[in-house]
Amino acid sequence: MSETDLVVAKMAALLEAEAKGEKQEEKDAGAMDSIDLTPEELEEAFRSAKEEENK
């Protein structure tokens, strides 16, 4: 997974959280938490966001 893919996965995870109606403070906290995700967790978040996008 390239660095670009990791950035896209982080953004996808944030957009997914926003779509679920999280409050701004929770999104900010989530953005900080996503920095600590393992590459595997980021890849799963990216895959999940892509699946949601394709629905």
C-alpha positions in Angstrom: 0.0 0.0 0.0 1.6 3.3 -1.1 1.7 6.5 1.0 -1.0 7.9 -1.2 -3.3 4.9 -0.6 -2.8 5.4 3.2 -3.8 9.1 2.9 -6.8 8.2 0.8 -7.7 5.5 3.4 -7.5 8.1 6.2 -9.7 10.5 4.3 -12.2 7.7 3.4 -12.4 6.8 7.1 -13.1 10.4 8.1 -15.7 10.8 5.3 -17.4 7.6 6.4 -17.5 8.9 10.0 -19.0 12.2 8.8 -21.6 10.4 6.8 -22.7 8.6 9.9 -23.4 11.9 11.5 -20.6 12.2 14.1 -20.1 15.6 15.8 -17.2 17.8 14.8 -15.3 17.1 18.1 -15.6 13.3 17.5 -14.4 13.7 13.9 -11.4 15.6 15.2 -10.6 13.0 17.7 -11.1 10.3 15.1 -8.7 12.1 12.8 -6.1 11.9 15.5 -6.9 8.3 16.2 -6.6 7.4 12.5 -2.9 8.4 12.6 -2.3 5.6 15.1 -4.0 2.9 12.9 -1.8 0.1 11.6 -1.5 -0.2 7.9 -3.8 -3.2 8.0 -6.5 -1.2 9.8 -6.1 1.6 7.3 -6.4 -0.8 4.5 -9.6 -2.3 6.0 -11.0 1.3 6.4 -10.2 2.0 2.8 -11.9 -1.2 1.6 -14.9 -0.5 3.8 -15.3 3.0 2.4 -15.0 1.7 -1.2 -17.7 -0.8 -0.5 -20.0 1.9 0.9 -19.2 4.1 -2.1 -20.2 1.3 -4.5 -23.7 0.7 -2.8 
